[in-house]
């Protein structure tokens, strides 16, 4: 790949990131980290430090750090991803919610339950708002049905931590007795 594109080409970085993902899935975190660090350096030099391409690689680095139980580094990476997505897409974008969910996972892994719970409650609100918006948006925007359908599928298809968290809380109109739910019991 480097012969074709050169060592500092974005396509080389993309291929390095893909290979790192495979290595991470094989629990070869050290090798994955090395490739991701190279990919990150390429993306930062080509696009700048605050580009979504950089965030994508940082997200993978955060996942590797979680796998290595290096929680503080994972938190830093996921925080930076969140900041980049906020700047690039705005605070209401679903990618910010996904990045926050990853940050909450790092806090949870480090047993920082109050921080994780606080972030996940924010994520639940963000995804709930996104789903309401999509349900309102789909009928009004028939010229763009694929975009809303894809996002709706992405949000609802996976049993994510924020979905489990949301199911732990009892709505005020629910006739069941109130319980003192906490994130640590999930």
RAPEQUI-V717379 format. One record per residue. N is the residue number from 0. RES is the residue in one letter. SS is DSSP state (a for helix, b for strand, c for the rest). BURIAL is # if it has 9 or more other C-alpha atoms within 8 Angstrom, else .. Layout:
# RAPEQUI-V717379
N:RES:SS:BURIAL / N:RES:SS:BURIAL
This chain:
# RAPEQUI-V717379
0:X:c:. / 1:X:a:. / 2:X:a:. / 3:X:a:. / 4:X:a:# / 5:X:c:# / 6:X:c:. / 7:X:c:. / 8:X:c:# / 9:X:a:# / 10:X:a:. / 11:X:a:# / 12:X:a:# / 13:X:a:# / 14:X:a:# / 15:X:a:# / 16:X:a:# / 17:X:a:. / 18:X:a:# / 19:X:a:# / 20:X:a:# / 21:X:a:. / 22:X:a:# / 23:X:a:# / 24:X:a:. / 25:X:c:. / 26:X:c:. / 27:X:c:# / 28:X:a:# / 29:X:a:. / 30:X:a:# / 31:X:a:# / 32:X:a:# / 33:X:a:. / 34:X:a:# / 35:X:a:# / 36:X:a:# / 37:X:a:# / 38:X:a:# / 39:X:a:# / 40:X:a:. / 41:X:a:# / 42:X:a:# / 43:X:a:# / 44:X:a:. / 45:X:a:. / 46:X:a:# / 47:X:c:# / 48:X:c:. / 49:X:c:# / 50:X:c:# / 51:X:a:# / 52:X:a:. / 53:X:a:# / 54:X:a:# / 55:X:a:# / 56:X:a:# / 57:X:a:# / 58:X:a:# / 59:X:a:# / 60:X:a:# / 61:X:a:# / 62:X:a:# / 63:X:a:# / 64:X:a:# / 65:X:a:# / 66:X:a:# / 67:X:c:. / 68:X:c:. / 69:X:c:# / 70:X:a:# / 71:X:a:. / 72:X:a:# / 73:X:a:# / 74:X:a:# / 75:X:a:# / 76:X:a:# / 77:X:a:# / 78:X:a:# / 79:X:a:# / 80:X:a:# / 81:X:a:# / 82:X:a:. / 83:X:a:# / 84:X:a:# / 85:X:a:# / 86:X:a:# / 87:X:a:. / 88:X:a:. / 89:X:c:. / 90:X:c:. / 91:X:c:. / 92:X:c:# / 93:X:a:# / 94:X:a:. / 95:X:a:# / 96:X:a:# / 97:X:a:# / 98:X:a:# / 99:X:a:# / 100:X:a:# / 101:X:a:# / 102:X:a:# / 103:X:a:# / 104:X:a:# / 105:X:a:# / 106:X:a:# / 107:X:a:# / 108:X:a:# / 109:X:c:. / 110:X:c:. / 111:X:c:# / 112:X:a:# / 113:X:a:. / 114:X:a:# / 115:X:a:# / 116:X:a:# / 117:X:a:. / 118:X:a:# / 119:X:a:# / 120:X:a:# / 121:X:a:. / 122:X:a:# / 123:X:a:# / 124:X:a:. / 125:X:a:# / 126:X:a:# / 127:X:a:. / 128:X:a:. / 129:X:a:# / 130:X:a:# / 131:X:a:. / 132:X:a:. / 133:X:a:# / 134:X:a:. / 135:X:a:. / 136:X:a:# / 137:X:a:# / 138:X:a:. / 139:X:a:. / 140:X:c:. / 141:X:a:. / 142:X:a:. / 143:X:a:. / 144:X:a:# / 145:X:a:. / 146:X:a:. / 147:X:a:# / 148:X:a:# / 149:X:a:. / 150:X:a:. / 151:X:a:# / 152:X:a:. / 153:X:a:. / 154:X:a:# / 155:X:a:. / 156:X:a:. / 157:X:c:. / 158:X:c:. / 159:X:c:. / 160:X:a:. / 161:X:a:# / 162:X:a:# / 163:X:a:# / 164:X:a:# / 165:X:a:# / 166:X:a:. / 167:X:a:. / 168:X:c:. / 169:X:c:# / 170:X:c:. / 171:X:c:. / 172:X:c:. / 173:X:c:. / 174:X:c:. / 175:X:c:. / 176:X:c:. / 177:X:c:. / 178:X:c:. / 179:X:c:. / 180:X:c:. / 181:X:c:. / 182:X:a:# / 183:X:a:. / 184:X:a:. / 185:X:c:.
